[in-house]
Amino acid sequence: MGKNLTQGIGKAPQRSLYKALGMTDEELGKPLIAVISAKSDIVPGHLHLDRVAEAVKAGIYAAGGTPFVIPSIGVCDGIAMGHAGMRYSLPSRELIADSVESMLIGHAFDGVVLVPNCDKIVPGMLMGAIRVNLPTVVVSGGPMEAGVVNGKKASLSTMFEAVGAVSAGKMSLAELDEMENKCCPGCGSCCGMYTANSMNCLLESLGIALPGNGTALATSADRIRIAKEAGKYVMKAVADDVTPRMILTKNAFLNAIACDNAIGASTNSVLHLIAIASECGIELTYDMFAKASGATPNLCKLSPATEYDMDALGKAGGIMAVLKQLGDHGLVDGNVLTITGKTLAEEYADADIKDETIIHTVESPISQTGGLAFLKGNIAENGAVVKRSAVCKEMQTFTGKAKCFNSEEAAVAAIMGGNISAGDVVVIRYEGPKGGPGMREMLSPTSALVGMGLDSSVALITDGRFSGATRGAAIGHVAPEAAVGGKIGIIKDGDKIKIDIPNGKLELEVPAKEIAARLKKLKPVDSNPTGYLLRYANLVTSADKGAVMKTKF
């Protein structure tokens, strides 16, 4: 593509603009590679991405290419959490995808290295690159180091839970202040198996990122070496004409789903894998995830379910060691292609588990079933998702009485006000992709429940979603959502709700005639969005479709 702008008499005007950048004829004679970086001063996970991008540029230069850094937006979910800003988090994925598509085609690049780190930025960038289908490598910014408070590891999830602990009188304000200053010690994506790190690990299983991408710390020399290698391998991909759709096949996505369950990844990974696959023309369904969950053992239990962080996973052998376990037992397809030109099996061939307390073997798993569970029933006819590996035994099967709220804020006020008791099921609706709009994450209410000691006696269901930092019986992605007439919208205070995670059931225990009568009277709440969210609400699909935009109008 770049040659279309850098060769021939007719492209002299375009070359003059490159010359304005200080480009030489020699540089313009080489493949032009975009380095799309989400560097910003407002997102801790992105603060250092300029350093990562410079390493990528060095790798590209060394391999005979000419790199150009291009910026990307990025919303920090932790900062956006619990207020109107979170409504823009998931929708920003589509803005990022559109901008990547626009810049790659608009400037006729030959290849691209994506440098994201957090949450929606990772899938958003990849979705845009898939549309253009240029040779692509992803190198993320890497996880943050864990904080240490009173000799124990701490992270953003423990910070959110501390708010509930203070409200319950279990923690002093002085202790809260100490945690605030120590739980996030520096740059990088938050240190547990939250959404950003989940996606950065799954990129390894998809073959579009290099080994170590998900676990090498943001501050490590390994991270810089991976970035330089990414620059080298994008040049190889350009030379060999290897494009994302050659790598991101259906079997590659099935591998990612298996890995997802083995590592106990964030429930958001379901949304994003469905969306990324959609750009490849591949349909992933909840049923496919559920089948994989039943067949794939859970081999890792990391923060927020334990104190083990991403650094511990990396030192124990990383994602390649997990994939080798799965591959040796026929649970992933090792024959799929990766961006290095090797097969996935060749990539993980020499990987070993170095610590079986962090990465279990298939013969001795944490559980025989995967870290995610998919529930269906009269509340969620199209499905709902829960991070099973972060739910305590007492809550795997639970029946409680509904307490209903039409917004996250109303639910948080009730929880912090002491109005939620053991045996309750908190129902938060009108927070779905269309109803929010924007499908906000619910880390504030779930963390408050944990901090107040209610995670073993209170469940929460929502048509919104959860941060990867959430733990407890938090069931999200309920579809259909309330805003489109989903039955979560007809639940009343006091209704009995039965949750059966092992058997994949989520039921409103109300007679069918009563449900039908309520549906006739249901008038979904309109959030009356404006600006970008108005367009988003009118175009977005449901959670079980990945909350992607409609393609037919």
Salt bridges, closest charged atoms under 4 A:
ASP25 OD1 - LYS19 NZ 2.92
ASP41 OD1 - LYS39 NZ 2.91
GLU54 OE2 - LYS57 NZ 3.49
ASP77 OD1 - LYS120 NZ 2.51
GLU94 OE2 - ARG93 NE 2.66
ASP98 OD1 - ARG131 NH1 2.77
GLU101 OE1 - ARG131 NH1 2.81
ASP119 OD2 - LYS120 NZ 3.98
GLU161 OE1 - ARG471 NH2 2.88
GLU178 OE2 - LYS182 NZ 2.97
ASP222 OD1 - ARG225 NH2 2.49
GLU229 OE1 - LYS232 NZ 3.14
ASP240 OD2 - LYS236 NZ 2.99
GLU279 OE2 - ARG131 NH2 3.13
GLU283 OE2 - LYS545 NZ 3.84
ASP287 OD1 - LYS376 NZ 3.34
ASP309 OD2 - LYS153 NZ 3.23
ASP311 OD2 - LYS315 NZ 3.15
ASP328 OD2 - LYS324 NZ 3.04
GLU363 OE2 - HIS329 NE2 2.59
GLU381 OE2 - LYS487 NZ 2.99
GLU408 OE1 - ARG440 NH1 3.79
GLU409 OE2 - ARG440 NH1 2.81
ASP424 OD2 - LYS403 NZ 3.22
GLU431 OE1 - ARG87 NH1 3.28
GLU431 OE2 - ARG440 NH2 2.54
GLU441 OE2 - ARG465 NH1 3.06
ASP495 OD2 - ARG518 NH1 2.61
GLU514 OE2 - ARG518 NE 2.85
